[in-house]
Amino acid sequence: MCTTRSGSTCRLEASGTISLDTIGDIVAAGIDAVSVGALTQSPTALDISLLVTPAP
């Protein structure tokens, strides 16, 4: 439908109520990009530090 209206191609993004369990079906429907909140909303924290010392 997007191609028909504009005469060019467009990218389609799906978001909202998408889980890692349902993403395969959504991509199979022809969606180009998917926003999945599970990737950013509930990550486990990782404590990393970087110690820098002057060169001798």
C-alpha positions as CSV (number, residue, x, y, z in Angstrom):
1,M,0.0,0.0,0.0
2,C,2.8,2.4,0.8
3,T,4.4,1.8,-2.6
4,T,1.1,2.3,-4.4
5,R,0.4,5.7,-2.8
6,S,3.9,7.3,-2.9
7,G,5.4,5.7,-6.0
8,S,8.4,4.7,-4.0
9,T,9.4,2.2,-1.3
10,C,9.2,2.8,2.4
11,R,10.2,0.9,5.5
12,L,7.7,-0.4,7.9
13,E,8.3,-0.6,11.6
14,A,6.2,-2.4,14.2
15,S,6.1,-1.6,17.9
16,G,3.9,-2.1,20.9
17,T,3.0,-5.3,22.7
18,I,5.8,-7.2,20.8
19,S,7.6,-9.8,22.7
20,L,10.6,-12.0,21.9
21,D,8.1,-14.8,21.5
22,T,6.0,-13.0,18.8
23,I,8.7,-11.2,16.9
24,G,9.2,-14.1,14.4
25,D,5.5,-13.9,13.2
26,I,5.7,-10.1,12.9
27,V,8.9,-10.2,10.8
28,A,7.4,-13.0,8.6
29,A,4.5,-10.5,7.8
30,G,7.0,-8.3,6.0
31,I,7.9,-5.7,8.6
32,D,11.4,-4.1,8.1
33,A,12.1,-3.0,11.7
34,V,10.8,-4.0,15.1
35,S,10.9,-2.2,18.4
36,V,11.0,-4.6,21.3
37,G,10.9,-3.0,24.8
38,A,12.1,-6.2,26.4
39,L,15.6,-5.4,25.1
40,T,15.8,-2.1,27.0
41,Q,13.2,-2.1,29.8
42,S,14.4,-5.1,32.0
43,P,18.1,-5.7,31.4
44,T,20.2,-7.0,34.3
45,A,22.7,-4.4,35.5
46,L,26.3,-5.0,34.9
47,D,28.8,-3.0,37.0
48,I,32.0,-2.3,34.9
49,S,34.8,0.1,35.8
50,L,37.7,1.3,33.8
51,L,40.9,2.2,35.8
52,V,43.3,4.4,33.9
53,T,46.8,5.0,35.2
54,P,49.4,7.4,33.7
55,A,52.1,5.9,31.5
56,P,55.5,5.7,33.3
